[in-house]
Amino acid sequence: MAAHNELGELGEQLAADYLLKKGYTILARNFYYDKAEIDIIAQNEKDTLVIVEVKTRNSDFFGDPQDFVKLSKIKLLVKAANEYVISNNLDVEVRFDIIAIIKNKSIEKLEHFKDAFYYFI
C-alpha cells in the first residue's frame, strides 16, 4: 500500500477515535455512492447526521489540510449524503464537518471544524 494511503487510513482512525471520545456514534465509514466517498458518517444528536471529511497530511508546508476540500469534493459529499439519508429513510438535519490532521514523527495535531460548509439538498 502506498504511504499516502496508509497516512489517510491512520488519519481516518484517529478521527473516528476522536469522535467516539467526544460522544459521537459512528454509523458508517467509507460510505460510497457513485463517485463519492464519505469518510465517516456519525451522529451525536438524535436529529443531526454528521458527514465528516477527514484530511490528513504529514505537514502544512503546502497548506492546511482543510484547504484541500474543494468545491468538487463538496458536491460529491452532498450527493452521497443525500443518498445515505434517502436510502436509510432518515428524517434528520445534515451537518458537514472537516477533521484536519497533521501527523508525522514529531507532530500529531487534530482540528475539528463543525459546519465546515453549507449546502442545499
DOKEFI-651763 format. One line per 2 residues: number of its first residue (from 1); for each residue x, y, z of N, C-alpha, C. Coordinates in Angstrom, 3 decimals. Layout:
N
NUM = X:Y:Z:X:Y:Z:X:Y:Z | ...
This chain:
121
1 = 0.843:-1.180:0.000:0.000:0.000:0.000:0.887:1.241:0.000 | 0.488:2.238:-0.745:1.256:3.477:-0.831:1.243:4.203:0.511
3 = 2.300:4.929:0.783:2.440:5.628:2.067:1.308:6.621:2.292 | 0.870:7.314:1.218:-0.203:8.292:1.410:-1.516:7.599:1.767
5 = -1.741:6.377:1.268:-2.946:5.630:1.638:-2.897:5.224:3.107 | -1.714:4.801:3.554:-1.553:4.423:4.960:-1.786:5.627:5.864
7 = -1.261:6.787:5.473:-1.463:8.005:6.261:-2.947:8.363:6.297 | -3.622:8.229:5.178:-5.051:8.520:5.123:-5.861:7.600:6.018
9 = -5.542:6.317:5.990:-6.235:5.357:6.851:-5.965:5.645:8.325 | -4.718:5.980:8.643:-4.380:6.336:10.012:-5.166:7.568:10.449
11 = -5.244:8.567:9.576:-5.995:9.776:9.886:-7.465:9.490:10.130 | -8.056:8.640:9.315:-9.468:8.289:9.499:-9.675:7.574:10.832
13 = -8.742:6.722:11.219:-8.862:6.031:12.509:-8.714:7.015:13.662 | -7.761:7.947:13.551:-7.597:8.973:14.586:-8.871:9.817:14.706
15 = -9.463:10.161:13.571:-10.696:10.954:13.565:-11.846:10.180:14.208 | -11.986:8.903:13.854:-13.049:8.079:14.428:-12.866:7.955:15.946
17 = -11.649:7.718:16.389:-11.367:7.618:17.825:-11.715:8.923:18.537 | -11.350:10.039:17.922:-11.653:11.355:18.487:-13.164:11.539:18.633
19 = -13.912:11.216:17.567:-15.365:11.379:17.605:-15.997:10.498:18.681 | -15.529:9.265:18.787:-16.064:8.371:19.817:-15.813:8.933:21.214
21 = -14.624:9.491:21.443:-14.310:10.087:22.742:-15.188:11.295:23.046 | -15.634:11.973:21.972:-16.496:13.149:22.145:-17.981:12.773:22.248
23 = -18.277:11.461:22.247:-19.655:11.024:22.432:-20.440:10.775:21.154 | -19.792:10.829:20.015:-20.463:10.546:18.752:-20.641:9.035:18.589
25 = -21.643:8.665:17.827:-21.836:7.286:17.396:-21.431:7.226:15.931 | -20.570:6.289:15.579:-20.155:6.115:14.191:-21.183:5.208:13.511
27 = -21.852:5.716:12.503:-22.864:4.941:11.783:-22.281:4.227:10.578 | -21.294:4.833:9.933:-20.670:4.221:8.750:-19.304:4.845:8.533
29 = -18.441:4.047:7.920:-17.134:4.546:7.494:-16.949:4.158:6.041 | -16.341:5.042:5.293:-16.070:4.816:3.874:-17.332:4.430:3.110
31 = -18.359:5.268:3.233:-19.617:5.064:2.510:-19.444:5.570:1.084 | -19.681:4.684:0.130:-19.522:5.026:-1.280:-20.870:5.154:-1.962
33 = -20.983:6.165:-2.805:-22.137:6.299:-3.685:-21.643:6.954:-4.975 | -21.873:6.275:-6.075:-21.424:6.759:-7.374:-19.909:7.014:-7.305
35 = -19.466:8.218:-7.520:-18.031:8.524:-7.462:-17.632:9.200:-6.150 | -18.545:9.189:-5.199:-18.322:9.898:-3.942:-18.030:8.930:-2.806
37 = -17.198:9.383:-1.881:-16.940:8.624:-0.670:-17.040:9.556:0.528 | -17.807:9.112:1.516:-17.871:9.821:2.787:-16.973:9.062:3.753
39 = -16.021:9.748:4.343:-15.082:9.087:5.242:-15.777:8.542:6.485 | -16.552:9.393:7.148:-17.237:8.983:8.377:-18.635:9.594:8.394
41 = -19.616:8.773:8.742:-20.972:9.252:8.998:-21.220:8.987:10.475 | -21.547:10.045:11.190:-21.688:9.935:12.645:-22.939:10.663:13.111
43 = -23.226:10.484:14.387:-24.369:11.161:14.984:-24.026:11.432:16.444 | -24.326:12.643:16.896:-24.163:12.927:18.318:-25.406:13.562:18.908
45 = -26.315:13.896:18.065:-27.629:14.361:18.488:-28.631:13.533:17.700 | -29.757:13.251:18.305:-30.733:12.351:17.692:-31.152:12.792:16.297
47 = -31.274:14.075:16.092:-31.819:14.561:14.819:-30.776:15.187:13.897 | -29.491:14.960:14.165:-28.443:15.528:13.314:-27.472:14.437:12.862
49 = -27.370:14.308:11.545:-26.410:13.400:10.932:-25.161:14.212:10.604 | -23.996:13.706:10.974:-22.755:14.443:10.756:-21.928:13.716:9.699
51 = -21.704:14.397:8.582:-20.882:13.890:7.498:-19.486:14.460:7.702 | -18.500:13.578:7.861:-17.155:14.027:8.212:-16.178:13.700:7.086
53 = -15.529:14.718:6.583:-14.433:14.563:5.630:-13.141:14.682:6.422 | -12.295:13.671:6.322:-11.027:13.659:7.049:-9.907:13.975:6.059
55 = -9.103:14.960:6.393:-7.945:15.317:5.580:-6.699:15.193:6.442 | -5.808:14.324:6.015:-4.588:14.071:6.772:-3.381:14.399:5.916
57 = -2.458:15.128:6.480:-1.205:15.474:5.809:-0.060:15.251:6.790 | 1.149:15.117:6.259:2.287:14.952:7.162:2.932:16.297:7.500
59 = 2.495:17.380:6.838:2.942:18.728:7.200:1.950:19.731:6.616 | 2.098:20.967:7.039:1.262:22.029:6.470:2.062:22.896:5.498
61 = 3.162:22.353:4.979:4.040:23.094:4.082:3.286:23.631:2.861 | 2.376:22.816:2.297:1.622:23.234:1.118:0.255:23.806:1.466
63 = -0.044:23.949:2.749:-1.321:24.493:3.191:-1.940:23.601:4.252 | -2.920:24.142:4.924:-3.624:23.389:5.957:-4.446:22.275:5.317
65 = -4.572:21.143:5.984:-5.312:20.020:5.396:-6.731:20.380:4.952 | -7.427:21.182:5.748:-8.808:21.531:5.417:-8.914:22.342:4.124
67 = -7.835:22.979:3.726:-7.850:23.768:2.499:-7.920:22.895:1.244 | -7.724:21.591:1.407:-7.742:20.681:0.270:-9.133:20.112:-0.007
69 = -10.145:20.572:0.719:-11.527:20.181:0.433:-12.075:21.218:-0.550 | -12.110:20.840:-1.804:-12.504:21.753:-2.880:-13.986:21.627:-3.191
71 = -14.507:22.559:-3.978:-15.925:22.586:-4.341:-16.366:21.276:-4.997 | -15.545:20.704:-5.838:-15.910:19.443:-6.489:-16.107:18.337:-5.451
73 = -15.274:18.296:-4.421:-15.414:17.308:-3.353:-16.664:17.574:-2.538 | -16.952:18.835:-2.272:-18.148:19.195:-1.520:-19.398:18.721:-2.258
75 = -19.441:18.927:-3.561:-20.593:18.479:-4.348:-20.778:16.970:-4.258 | -19.668:16.224:-4.316:-19.749:14.766:-4.200:-20.215:14.346:-2.805
77 = -19.739:15.020:-1.778:-20.157:14.709:-0.414:-21.652:14.946:-0.223 | -22.144:16.042:-0.770:-23.569:16.360:-0.660:-24.397:15.291:-1.377
79 = -23.957:14.893:-2.551:-24.653:13.860:-3.324:-24.704:12.541:-2.541 | -23.590:12.129:-1.982:-23.533:10.879:-1.221:-24.353:10.976:0.070
81 = -24.286:12.115:0.732:-25.064:12.307:1.959:-26.556:12.227:1.663 | -26.957:12.839:0.578:-28.356:12.801:0.175:-28.797:11.352:-0.047
83 = -27.976:10.568:-0.732:-28.287:9.163:-0.972:-28.382:8.387:0.338 | -27.471:8.638:1.264:-27.495:7.946:2.550:-28.793:8.247:3.294
85 = -29.185:9.504:3.329:-30.409:9.909:4.022:-31.629:9.254:3.375 | -31.701:9.295:2.049:-32.854:8.720:1.336:-32.889:7.201:1.489
87 = -31.764:6.540:1.268:-31.746:5.075:1.308:-31.999:4.520:2.708 | -31.733:5.317:3.734:-31.997:4.883:5.106:-33.279:5.493:5.670
89 = -34.022:6.200:4.807:-35.308:6.796:5.177:-35.203:7.600:6.479 | -34.217:8.486:6.516:-33.965:9.280:7.712:-34.640:10.645:7.630
91 = -35.071:11.127:8.771:-35.622:12.480:8.884:-34.712:13.233:9.846 | -33.611:13.734:9.319:-32.577:14.365:10.139:-32.041:15.614:9.460
93 = -31.441:16.466:10.272:-30.630:17.555:9.746:-29.283:16.961:9.373 | -28.612:17.560:8.401:-27.300:17.074:7.992:-26.283:18.193:8.196
95 = -25.204:17.841:8.869:-24.128:18.795:9.107:-22.861:18.231:8.469 | -22.088:19.109:7.846:-20.842:18.704:7.201:-19.661:19.251:7.997
97 = -18.822:18.347:8.484:-17.649:18.713:9.266:-16.387:18.289:8.524 | -15.293:18.922:8.863:-13.979:18.502:8.392:-13.118:18.247:9.621
99 = -12.430:17.126:9.624:-11.403:16.887:10.634:-10.071:16.930:9.906 | -9.248:17.889:10.291:-7.935:18.106:9.667:-6.859:17.590:10.610
101 = -5.987:16.752:10.063:-4.956:16.126:10.881:-3.585:16.342:10.243 | -2.643:16.736:11.065:-1.241:16.736:10.659:-0.552:15.704:11.548
103 = 0.041:14.715:10.897:0.650:13.611:11.638:1.986:13.245:11.003 | 3.026:13.342:11.809:4.348:12.864:11.397:5.073:12.379:12.650
105 = 6.362:12.142:12.568:7.088:11.589:13.708:7.071:12.499:14.925 | 7.014:13.806:14.710:7.102:14.726:15.846:5.807:15.478:16.151
107 = 4.826:15.415:15.247:3.590:16.180:15.430:2.382:15.281:15.226 | 1.389:15.451:16.100:0.072:14.877:15.887:-0.930:15.944:16.301
109 = -1.526:16.588:15.313:-2.435:17.705:15.559:-3.761:17.412:14.865 | -4.861:17.514:15.594:-6.193:17.281:15.048:-7.055:18.504:15.313
111 = -7.723:18.994:14.268:-8.674:20.098:14.405:-10.010:19.660:13.835 | -11.079:19.954:14.565:-12.434:19.588:14.144:-13.184:20.864:13.776
113 = -13.560:20.967:12.502:-14.307:22.120:12.010:-15.761:21.705:11.823 | -16.620:22.125:12.753:-18.050:21.817:12.653:-18.691:22.791:11.675
115 = -19.710:22.306:10.974:-20.391:23.144:9.968:-19.369:23.780:9.035 | -18.502:22.958:8.485:-17.394:23.443:7.659:-17.877:24.087:6.364
117 = -19.014:23.630:5.872:-19.617:24.249:4.684:-21.107:24.001:4.691 | -21.819:24.821:3.935:-23.271:24.715:3.878:-23.674:24.189:2.508
119 = -24.888:23.756:2.401:-25.357:23.075:1.194:-26.871:23.258:1.090 | -27.405:22.864:-0.007:-28.861:22.773:-0.207:-29.148:21.421:-0.828
121 = -29.928:20.615:-0.130:-30.326:19.316:-0.697:-31.768:19.414:-1.125
